Amino acid sequence: MFSGIHGGALVQIESLHIIYKNLLMTGQLDVSTFRTELLNRGFKERTRTIETPEGPLLEYLLYEPTTMRDLVVVSVKGWVVDARSYESALNLIGLCYDLYERTLGELAEEVVVQIVGIIQATLILRRSCKDVLSSLFSSTALELLGKSVGRTDVMPFGATIAWGIPRPPHEFVTVSLAPPPGPIPRPNRVHVIINYRGVNPDQGVVFVRNLPDLLRKLGEALEKVR
């Protein structure tokens, strides 16, 4: 759990799940370097075949041996890191880029890629999620929306903001806020889903590296919005 204290506001990052994809838009990836190196490091492997518009795609799932939870998925289409720890995500992404550059050599600078980040986090705030979401909507807007559907109990259940330009070669980020999933209410938790799109691996790594700071600042802003 990460904590951030600034200006008297306390924000805690209760959980974090990072999926980072480096997908090839041109050419194919030779998976042998990835498999050999990761298996030599003690990663445990299993395979799966998924259906794609181009036909069946064989993926190798390589599980990090100390947790057997975080993993690298590699195929001819590229590689994916799936980690539930910030430190593990950074370590695995760095390792994968080392192997990626070793595999492609000078071609690594020429291959067209798509960088995709899917981040889920739970923030602990001093305000309730309901209060936070309500503060992002005007009461007039909610009243009008309620009248349009013939209801008096319309309430916000989520909100999404975005920045950047939603087409290559630009970075584009969406941040969605909602109550945490699950049957047990957790009033002072906010579930955050961040979707990142880009084409520059260096920018993608920087975005992941800055995630704790981004989440803390987001939480602090949500504490203040009225």
PyRosetta script that sets phi, psi and omega in degrees:
from pyrosetta import init, pose_from_sequence

init()
pose = pose_from_sequence("MFSGIHGGALVQIESLHIIYKNLLMTGQLDVSTFRTELLNRGFKERTRTIETPEGPLLEYLLYEPTTMRDLVVVSVKGWVVDARSYESALNLIGLCYDLYERTLGELAEEVVVQIVGIIQATLILRRSCKDVLSSLFSSTALELLGKSVGRTDVMPFGATIAWGIPRPPHEFVTVSLAPPPGPIPRPNRVHVIINYRGVNPDQGVVFVRNLPDLLRKLGEALEKVR")
pose.set_psi(1, 130.3)
pose.set_omega(1, 177.7)
pose.set_phi(2, -98.6)
pose.set_psi(2, 145.3)
pose.set_omega(2, 175.9)
pose.set_phi(3, -124.9)
pose.set_psi(3, 145.9)
pose.set_omega(3, 174.7)
pose.set_phi(4, -133.9)
pose.set_psi(4, 127.3)
pose.set_omega(4, -179.9)
pose.set_phi(5, -123.1)
pose.set_psi(5, 114.5)
pose.set_omega(5, 178.8)
pose.set_phi(6, -142.6)
pose.set_psi(6, 129.5)
pose.set_omega(6, 175.7)
pose.set_phi(7, 58.4)
pose.set_psi(7, 28.7)
pose.set_omega(7, 177.0)
pose.set_phi(8, 88.4)
pose.set_psi(8, -7.8)
pose.set_omega(8, -179.3)
pose.set_phi(9, -93.0)
pose.set_psi(9, 136.6)
pose.set_omega(9, 179.2)
pose.set_phi(10, -114.0)
pose.set_psi(10, 123.0)
pose.set_omega(10, 177.2)
pose.set_phi(11, -124.9)
pose.set_psi(11, 130.7)
pose.set_omega(11, 176.9)
pose.set_phi(12, -118.6)
pose.set_psi(12, 136.7)
pose.set_omega(12, 174.6)
pose.set_phi(13, -96.7)
pose.set_psi(13, 101.9)
pose.set_omega(13, -172.6)
pose.set_phi(14, -73.9)
pose.set_psi(14, -38.2)
pose.set_omega(14, -178.9)
pose.set_phi(15, -149.2)
pose.set_psi(15, 155.1)
pose.set_omega(15, -177.4)
pose.set_phi(16, -149.1)
pose.set_psi(16, 130.0)
pose.set_omega(16, 178.5)
pose.set_phi(17, -130.1)
pose.set_psi(17, 120.0)
pose.set_omega(17, -175.3)
pose.set_phi(18, -117.2)
pose.set_psi(18, 125.4)
pose.set_omega(18, 170.0)
pose.set_phi(19, -117.2)
pose.set_psi(19, 123.6)
pose.set_omega(19, -176.8)
pose.set_phi(20, -126.8)
pose.set_psi(20, 124.2)
pose.set_omega(20, -175.8)
pose.set_phi(21, -117.7)
pose.set_psi(21, 132.2)
pose.set_omega(21, 170.8)
pose.set_phi(22, -116.6)
pose.set_psi(22, 97.7)
pose.set_omega(22, -171.1)
pose.set_phi(23, -107.3)
pose.set_psi(23, 133.1)
pose.set_omega(23, -179.7)
pose.set_phi(24, -82.1)
pose.set_psi(24, 126.6)
pose.set_omega(24, 175.7)
pose.set_phi(25, -92.3)
pose.set_psi(25, -19.3)
pose.set_omega(25, 176.0)
pose.set_phi(26, -132.6)
pose.set_psi(26, 144.0)
pose.set_omega(26, 177.2)
pose.set_phi(27, 73.8)
pose.set_psi(27, -172.1)
pose.set_omega(27, 179.9)
pose.set_phi(28, -134.6)
pose.set_psi(28, 154.6)
pose.set_omega(28, -179.6)
pose.set_phi(29, -98.6)
pose.set_psi(29, 131.1)
pose.set_omega(29, 172.7)
pose.set_phi(30, -78.2)
pose.set_psi(30, 113.5)
pose.set_omega(30, -172.9)
pose.set_phi(31, -82.0)
pose.set_psi(31, -7.2)
pose.set_omega(31, -172.0)
pose.set_phi(32, -63.3)
pose.set_psi(32, -39.4)
pose.set_omega(32, 179.3)
pose.set_phi(33, -63.2)
pose.set_psi(33, -43.8)
pose.set_omega(33, 178.3)
pose.set_phi(34, -60.2)
pose.set_psi(34, -49.9)
pose.set_omega(34, -175.4)
pose.set_phi(35, -63.9)
pose.set_psi(35, -46.6)
pose.set_omega(35, -178.1)
pose.set_phi(36, -60.9)
pose.set_psi(36, -48.1)
pose.set_omega(36, -176.8)
pose.set_phi(37, -67.0)
pose.set_psi(37, -44.6)
pose.set_omega(37, -176.6)
pose.set_phi(38, -70.5)
pose.set_psi(38, -38.1)
pose.set_omega(38, 176.6)
pose.set_phi(39, -65.7)
pose.set_psi(39, -36.7)
pose.set_omega(39, 176.2)
pose.set_phi(40, -64.8)
pose.set_psi(40, -26.1)
pose.set_omega(40, 178.5)
pose.set_phi(41, -86.7)
pose.set_psi(41, 3.2)
pose.set_omega(41, 177.0)
pose.set_phi(42, 94.5)
pose.set_psi(42, 5.1)
pose.set_omega(42, 177.1)
pose.set_phi(43, -64.0)
pose.set_psi(43, 146.0)
pose.set_omega(43, 179.4)
pose.set_phi(44, -101.2)
pose.set_psi(44, 133.8)
pose.set_omega(44, -171.6)
pose.set_phi(45, -112.1)
pose.set_psi(45, 141.2)
pose.set_omega(45, 162.8)
pose.set_phi(46, -140.8)
pose.set_psi(46, 165.9)
pose.set_omega(46, -176.9)
pose.set_phi(47, -123.5)
pose.set_psi(47, 159.6)
pose.set_omega(47, 172.2)
pose.set_phi(48, -151.1)
pose.set_psi(48, 154.5)
pose.set_omega(48, 177.0)
pose.set_phi(49, -117.6)
pose.set_psi(49, 126.4)
pose.set_omega(49, 179.1)
pose.set_phi(50, -116.1)
pose.set_psi(50, 149.2)
pose.set_omega(50, 178.6)
pose.set_phi(51, -84.8)
pose.set_psi(51, 133.0)
pose.set_omega(51, 177.5)
pose.set_phi(52, -128.8)
pose.set_psi(52, 165.6)
pose.set_omega(52, 177.4)
pose.set_phi(53, -58.2)
pose.set_psi(53, -25.4)
pose.set_omega(53, 179.7)
pose.set_phi(54, -88.4)
pose.set_psi(54, -4.7)
pose.set_omega(54, -178.1)
pose.set_phi(55, 121.0)
pose.set_psi(55, -176.9)
pose.set_omega(55, -178.2)
pose.set_phi(56, -61.9)
pose.set_psi(56, 140.4)
pose.set_omega(56, 179.3)
pose.set_phi(57, -123.1)
pose.set_psi(57, 122.4)
pose.set_omega(57, 178.9)
pose.set_phi(58, -86.5)
pose.set_psi(58, 124.3)
pose.set_omega(58, 178.1)
pose.set_phi(59, -116.3)
pose.set_psi(59, 143.0)
pose.set_omega(59, 175.4)
pose.set_phi(60, -107.3)
pose.set_psi(60, 120.7)
pose.set_omega(60, 179.3)
pose.set_phi(61, -101.2)
pose.set_psi(61, 116.4)
pose.set_omega(61, -175.2)
pose.set_phi(62, -116.8)
pose.set_psi(62, 112.6)
pose.set_omega(62, -172.7)
pose.set_phi(63, -91.7)
pose.set_psi(63, 130.4)
pose.set_omega(63, 178.0)
pose.set_phi(64, -62.1)
pose.set_psi(64, 126.7)
pose.set_omega(64, -165.5)
pose.set_phi(65, -70.2)
pose.set_psi(65, -24.2)
pose.set_omega(65, -175.8)
pose.set_phi(66, -76.5)
pose.set_psi(66, -26.3)
pose.set_omega(66, -179.3)
pose.set_phi(67, -116.1)
pose.set_psi(67, -27.2)
pose.set_omega(67, -173.2)
pose.set_phi(68, 55.2)
pose.set_psi(68, 25.7)
pose.set_omega(68, -179.8)
pose.set_phi(69, -121.8)
pose.set_psi(69, -48.0)
pose.set_omega(69, 177.2)
pose.set_phi(70, -78.3)
pose.set_psi(70, 145.2)
pose.set_omega(70, -174.6)
pose.set_phi(71, -151.1)
pose.set_psi(71, 163.9)
pose.set_omega(71, 171.4)
pose.set_phi(72, -115.8)
pose.set_psi(72, 132.3)
pose.set_omega(72, 175.3)
pose.set_phi(73, -111.9)
pose.set_psi(73, 124.8)
pose.set_omega(73, -177.7)
pose.set_phi(74, -129.5)
pose.set_psi(74, 142.3)
pose.set_omega(74, 176.9)
pose.set_phi(75, -153.0)
pose.set_psi(75, -179.9)
pose.set_omega(75, 178.1)
pose.set_phi(76, -64.5)
pose.set_psi(76, -16.4)
pose.set_omega(76, -179.3)
pose.set_phi(77, -84.9)
pose.set_psi(77, -11.4)
pose.set_omega(77, -178.1)
pose.set_phi(78, 137.8)
pose.set_psi(78, -156.1)
pose.set_omega(78, -177.7)
pose.set_phi(79, -141.1)
pose.set_psi(79, 157.1)
pose.set_omega(79, -177.8)
pose.set_phi(80, -136.1)
pose.set_psi(80, 136.5)
pose.set_omega(80, 170.3)
pose.set_phi(81, -106.7)
pose.set_psi(81, 131.4)
pose.set_omega(81, 178.1)
pose.set_phi(82, -126.2)
pose.set_psi(82, 108.5)
pose.set_omega(82, -173.1)
pose.set_phi(83, -138.3)
pose.set_psi(83, 145.6)
pose.set_omega(83, 177.7)
pose.set_phi(84, -109.4)
pose.set_psi(84, 23.9)
pose.set_omega(84, 176.2)
pose.set_phi(85, -141.6)
pose.set_psi(85, 134.3)
pose.set_omega(85, 179.3)
pose.set_phi(86, -59.9)
pose.set_psi(86, -48.1)
pose.set_omega(86, -178.6)
pose.set_phi(87, -62.8)
pose.set_psi(87, -42.7)
pose.set_omega(87, 179.5)
pose.set_phi(88, -64.0)
pose.set_psi(88, -41.1)
pose.set_omega(88, 179.2)
pose.set_phi(89, -60.2)
pose.set_psi(89, -47.1)
pose.set_omega(89, 179.7)
pose.set_phi(90, -62.6)
pose.set_psi(90, -43.6)
pose.set_omega(90, -179.3)
pose.set_phi(91, -63.0)
pose.set_psi(91, -44.6)
pose.set_omega(91, -178.0)
pose.set_phi(92, -69.8)
pose.set_psi(92, -38.4)
pose.set_omega(92, 177.7)
pose.set_phi(93, -63.7)
pose.set_psi(93, -43.7)
pose.set_omega(93, 177.9)
pose.set_phi(94, -61.9)
pose.set_psi(94, -43.1)
pose.set_omega(94, 178.4)
pose.set_phi(95, -62.2)
pose.set_psi(95, -43.8)
pose.set_omega(95, -178.7)
pose.set_phi(96, -64.7)
pose.set_psi(96, -37.9)
pose.set_omega(96, 178.2)
pose.set_phi(97, -69.0)
pose.set_psi(97, -34.5)
pose.set_omega(97, 174.3)
pose.set_phi(98, -60.7)
pose.set_psi(98, -46.3)
pose.set_omega(98, -179.9)
pose.set_phi(99, -68.7)
pose.set_psi(99, -37.3)
pose.set_omega(99, 178.9)
pose.set_phi(100, -61.0)
pose.set_psi(100, -47.5)
pose.set_omega(100, -179.6)
pose.set_phi(101, -70.0)
pose.set_psi(101, -33.5)
pose.set_omega(101, 176.3)
pose.set_phi(102, -65.6)
pose.set_psi(102, -36.6)
pose.set_omega(102, -178.3)
pose.set_phi(103, -72.6)
pose.set_psi(103, -45.5)
pose.set_omega(103, -173.3)
pose.set_phi(104, -91.3)
pose.set_psi(104, -21.2)
pose.set_omega(104, -177.9)
pose.set_phi(105, 62.4)
pose.set_psi(105, -134.9)
pose.set_omega(105, -178.3)
pose.set_phi(106, -65.7)
pose.set_psi(106, -22.1)
pose.set_omega(106, -179.7)
pose.set_phi(107, -67.5)
pose.set_psi(107, -17.8)
pose.set_omega(107, -179.3)
pose.set_phi(108, -58.4)
pose.set_psi(108, -28.7)
pose.set_omega(108, 179.9)
pose.set_phi(109, -80.7)
pose.set_psi(109, -15.8)
pose.set_omega(109, -174.5)
pose.set_phi(110, -104.1)
pose.set_psi(110, -24.5)
pose.set_omega(110, -177.8)
pose.set_phi(111, -67.3)
pose.set_psi(111, 134.8)
pose.set_omega(111, 177.1)
pose.set_phi(112, -82.1)
pose.set_psi(112, 125.8)
pose.set_omega(112, -178.3)
pose.set_phi(113, -126.3)
pose.set_psi(113, 160.4)
pose.set_omega(113, 169.6)
pose.set_phi(114, -117.6)
pose.set_psi(114, 126.9)
pose.set_omega(114, 177.5)
pose.set_phi(115, -100.7)
pose.set_psi(115, 125.3)
pose.set_omega(115, -179.6)
pose.set_phi(116, -125.7)
pose.set_psi(116, 127.7)
pose.set_omega(116, 173.8)
pose.set_phi(117, -120.7)
pose.set_psi(117, 130.0)
pose.set_omega(117, 175.5)
pose.set_phi(118, -124.9)
pose.set_psi(118, 112.5)
pose.set_omega(118, -174.5)
pose.set_phi(119, -120.6)
pose.set_psi(119, 130.5)
pose.set_omega(119, 173.7)
pose.set_phi(120, -120.2)
pose.set_psi(120, 132.3)
pose.set_omega(120, -178.7)
pose.set_phi(121, -141.5)
pose.set_psi(121, 152.3)
pose.set_omega(121, 172.1)
pose.set_phi(122, -116.0)
pose.set_psi(122, 123.0)
pose.set_omega(122, 178.9)
pose.set_phi(123, -103.0)
pose.set_psi(123, 139.5)
pose.set_omega(123, 173.4)
pose.set_phi(124, -101.4)
pose.set_psi(124, 120.1)
pose.set_omega(124, -179.4)
pose.set_phi(125, -117.2)
pose.set_psi(125, 170.3)
pose.set_omega(125, 174.4)
pose.set_phi(126, -85.8)
pose.set_psi(126, -11.6)
pose.set_omega(126, 176.0)
pose.set_phi(127, -101.6)
pose.set_psi(127, 156.9)
pose.set_omega(127, 176.0)
pose.set_phi(128, -76.7)
pose.set_psi(128, 154.6)
pose.set_omega(128, 177.2)
pose.set_phi(129, -60.8)
pose.set_psi(129, -39.8)
pose.set_omega(129, 179.3)
pose.set_phi(130, -60.2)
pose.set_psi(130, -42.2)
pose.set_omega(130, 179.4)
pose.set_phi(131, -65.9)
pose.set_psi(131, -41.9)
pose.set_omega(131, 179.8)
pose.set_phi(132, -61.3)
pose.set_psi(132, -50.2)
pose.set_omega(132, -177.8)
pose.set_phi(133, -65.6)
pose.set_psi(133, -38.3)
pose.set_omega(133, 179.0)
pose.set_phi(134, -63.3)
pose.set_psi(134, -32.2)
pose.set_omega(134, -178.9)
pose.set_phi(135, -70.5)
pose.set_psi(135, -15.1)
pose.set_omega(135, -179.5)
pose.set_phi(136, -91.0)
pose.set_psi(136, -3.1)
pose.set_omega(136, 179.6)
pose.set_phi(137, -125.5)
pose.set_psi(137, 141.6)
pose.set_omega(137, 175.6)
pose.set_phi(138, -78.1)
pose.set_psi(138, 148.2)
pose.set_omega(138, 178.7)
pose.set_phi(139, -63.9)
pose.set_psi(139, -31.5)
pose.set_omega(139, 178.5)
pose.set_phi(140, -64.5)
pose.set_psi(140, -42.7)
pose.set_omega(140, -179.8)
pose.set_phi(141, -63.9)
pose.set_psi(141, -42.1)
pose.set_omega(141, -179.9)
pose.set_phi(142, -66.1)
pose.set_psi(142, -37.9)
pose.set_omega(142, 179.2)
pose.set_phi(143, -64.4)
pose.set_psi(143, -43.9)
pose.set_omega(143, 179.1)
pose.set_phi(144, -64.0)
pose.set_psi(144, -42.1)
pose.set_omega(144, 178.5)
pose.set_phi(145, -64.8)
pose.set_psi(145, -39.0)
pose.set_omega(145, 177.4)
pose.set_phi(146, -62.1)
pose.set_psi(146, -44.1)
pose.set_omega(146, 178.8)
pose.set_phi(147, -62.7)
pose.set_psi(147, -35.5)
pose.set_omega(147, -176.6)
pose.set_phi(148, -66.3)
pose.set_psi(148, -25.7)
pose.set_omega(148, -179.9)
pose.set_phi(149, -111.3)
pose.set_psi(149, 7.7)
pose.set_omega(149, 176.8)
pose.set_phi(150, 68.6)
pose.set_psi(150, 35.3)
pose.set_omega(150, -179.1)
pose.set_phi(151, -129.7)
pose.set_psi(151, 148.7)
pose.set_omega(151, 176.2)
pose.set_phi(152, -107.0)
pose.set_psi(152, 1.5)
pose.set_omega(152, -176.6)
pose.set_phi(153, -114.3)
pose.set_psi(153, 24.0)
pose.set_omega(153, 178.4)
pose.set_phi(154, -68.4)
pose.set_psi(154, 132.7)
pose.set_omega(154, -179.0)
pose.set_phi(155, -143.5)
pose.set_psi(155, 154.7)
pose.set_omega(155, 176.1)
pose.set_phi(156, -71.2)
pose.set_psi(156, 137.8)
pose.set_omega(156, 178.7)
pose.set_phi(157, -122.5)
pose.set_psi(157, 2.5)
pose.set_omega(157, 178.8)
pose.set_phi(158, -179.2)
pose.set_psi(158, 165.6)
pose.set_omega(158, 178.1)
pose.set_phi(159, -155.0)
pose.set_psi(159, 147.7)
pose.set_omega(159, 180.0)
pose.set_phi(160, -133.9)
pose.set_psi(160, 134.7)
pose.set_omega(160, 171.8)
pose.set_phi(161, -120.7)
pose.set_psi(161, 163.5)
pose.set_omega(161, -178.7)
pose.set_phi(162, -149.9)
pose.set_psi(162, 157.6)
pose.set_omega(162, 171.2)
pose.set_phi(163, -148.9)
pose.set_psi(163, 161.6)
pose.set_omega(163, -176.8)
pose.set_phi(164, 96.6)
pose.set_psi(164, -166.0)
pose.set_omega(164, -178.8)
pose.set_phi(165, -121.6)
pose.set_psi(165, 124.2)
pose.set_omega(165, -171.3)
pose.set_phi(166, -81.3)
pose.set_psi(166, 48.9)
pose.set_omega(166, 174.0)
pose.set_phi(167, -159.2)
pose.set_psi(167, 150.0)
pose.set_omega(167, 178.6)
pose.set_phi(168, -62.0)
pose.set_psi(168, 149.1)
pose.set_omega(168, 6.4)
pose.set_phi(169, -95.0)
pose.set_psi(169, 24.5)
pose.set_omega(169, -172.2)
pose.set_phi(170, -89.1)
pose.set_psi(170, 160.9)
pose.set_omega(170, 170.1)
pose.set_phi(171, -83.5)
pose.set_psi(171, 143.5)
pose.set_omega(171, 176.4)
pose.set_phi(172, -142.1)
pose.set_psi(172, 131.3)
pose.set_omega(172, -175.3)
pose.set_phi(173, -130.3)
pose.set_psi(173, 133.3)
pose.set_omega(173, 169.4)
pose.set_phi(174, -118.6)
pose.set_psi(174, 143.2)
pose.set_omega(174, 178.5)
pose.set_phi(175, -128.0)
pose.set_psi(175, 117.5)
pose.set_omega(175, -179.1)
pose.set_phi(176, -111.0)
pose.set_psi(176, 138.9)
pose.set_omega(176, -179.4)
pose.set_phi(177, -117.5)
pose.set_psi(177, 139.0)
pose.set_omega(177, 180.0)
pose.set_phi(178, -161.0)
pose.set_psi(178, 164.7)
pose.set_omega(178, 171.5)
pose.set_phi(179, -62.2)
pose.set_psi(179, 150.3)
pose.set_omega(179, 178.5)
pose.set_phi(180, -61.6)
pose.set_psi(180, 142.9)
pose.set_omega(180, 176.7)
pose.set_phi(181, -70.4)
pose.set_psi(181, 158.8)
pose.set_omega(181, 177.8)
pose.set_phi(182, 121.4)
pose.set_psi(182, 158.5)
pose.set_omega(182, -175.2)
pose.set_phi(183, -77.6)
pose.set_psi(183, -18.5)
pose.set_omega(183, -176.7)
pose.set_phi(184, -97.3)
pose.set_psi(184, 120.0)
pose.set_omega(184, 179.7)
pose.set_phi(185, -61.8)
pose.set_psi(185, 136.4)
pose.set_omega(185, 175.0)
pose.set_phi(186, -130.7)
pose.set_psi(186, 85.0)
pose.set_omega(186, -165.7)
pose.set_phi(187, -57.3)
pose.set_psi(187, -37.5)
pose.set_omega(187, -174.5)
pose.set_phi(188, -97.5)
pose.set_psi(188, 21.0)
pose.set_omega(188, 174.1)
pose.set_phi(189, -107.0)
pose.set_psi(189, 143.5)
pose.set_omega(189, 174.4)
pose.set_phi(190, -124.2)
pose.set_psi(190, 127.3)
pose.set_omega(190, 178.6)
pose.set_phi(191, -89.0)
pose.set_psi(191, 126.6)
pose.set_omega(191, -177.0)
pose.set_phi(192, -117.1)
pose.set_psi(192, 127.8)
pose.set_omega(192, 174.5)
pose.set_phi(193, -118.8)
pose.set_psi(193, 120.5)
pose.set_omega(193, -179.7)
pose.set_phi(194, -112.6)
pose.set_psi(194, 128.0)
pose.set_omega(194, 174.5)
pose.set_phi(195, -114.5)
pose.set_psi(195, 124.6)
pose.set_omega(195, -178.7)
pose.set_phi(196, -115.9)
pose.set_psi(196, 136.9)
pose.set_omega(196, 174.7)
pose.set_phi(197, -133.1)
pose.set_psi(197, 137.8)
pose.set_omega(197, 178.3)
pose.set_phi(198, -166.7)
pose.set_psi(198, -177.5)
pose.set_omega(198, 179.0)
pose.set_phi(199, -131.0)
pose.set_psi(199, -3.0)
pose.set_omega(199, -176.6)
pose.set_phi(200, -107.5)
pose.set_psi(200, 112.1)
pose.set_omega(200, -178.7)
pose.set_phi(201, -57.5)
pose.set_psi(201, -38.3)
pose.set_omega(201, 179.9)
pose.set_phi(202, -61.3)
pose.set_psi(202, -43.0)
pose.set_omega(202, 178.6)
pose.set_phi(203, -66.8)
pose.set_psi(203, -37.2)
pose.set_omega(203, 179.1)
pose.set_phi(204, -63.3)
pose.set_psi(204, -42.4)
pose.set_omega(204, 179.3)
pose.set_phi(205, -65.7)
pose.set_psi(205, -41.9)
pose.set_omega(205, 178.4)
pose.set_phi(206, -61.0)
pose.set_psi(206, -40.0)
pose.set_omega(206, 179.7)
pose.set_phi(207, -61.1)
pose.set_psi(207, -45.9)
pose.set_omega(207, 179.0)
pose.set_phi(208, -64.5)
pose.set_psi(208, -42.0)
pose.set_omega(208, -179.0)
pose.set_phi(209, -60.6)
pose.set_psi(209, -32.8)
pose.set_omega(209, -176.5)
pose.set_phi(210, -90.9)
pose.set_psi(210, 5.0)
pose.set_omega(210, -175.1)
pose.set_phi(211, -57.4)
pose.set_psi(211, -48.1)
pose.set_omega(211, -179.5)
pose.set_phi(212, -56.5)
pose.set_psi(212, -41.2)
pose.set_omega(212, 179.9)
pose.set_phi(213, -67.0)
pose.set_psi(213, -42.0)
pose.set_omega(213, 178.3)
pose.set_phi(214, -60.6)
pose.set_psi(214, -45.0)
pose.set_omega(214, -178.1)
pose.set_phi(215, -67.1)
pose.set_psi(215, -39.3)
pose.set_omega(215, 178.1)
pose.set_phi(216, -63.4)
pose.set_psi(216, -46.2)
pose.set_omega(216, -179.3)
pose.set_phi(217, -64.6)
pose.set_psi(217, -37.8)
pose.set_omega(217, 176.1)
pose.set_phi(218, -62.4)
pose.set_psi(218, -46.7)
pose.set_omega(218, 178.6)
pose.set_phi(219, -60.7)
pose.set_psi(219, -41.4)
pose.set_omega(219, 179.2)
pose.set_phi(220, -64.2)
pose.set_psi(220, -37.8)
pose.set_omega(220, 177.1)
pose.set_phi(221, -66.4)
pose.set_psi(221, -39.9)
pose.set_omega(221, 179.4)
pose.set_phi(222, -65.7)
pose.set_psi(222, -29.9)
pose.set_omega(222, 175.1)
pose.set_phi(223, -63.7)
pose.set_psi(223, -31.9)
pose.set_omega(223, -171.2)
pose.set_phi(224, -92.8)
pose.set_psi(224, -27.2)
pose.set_omega(224, -175.0)
pose.set_phi(225, -62.5)
pose.set_psi(225, 129.4)
pose.set_omega(225, 178.1)
pose.set_phi(226, -131.4)
pose.dump_pdb("model.pdb")
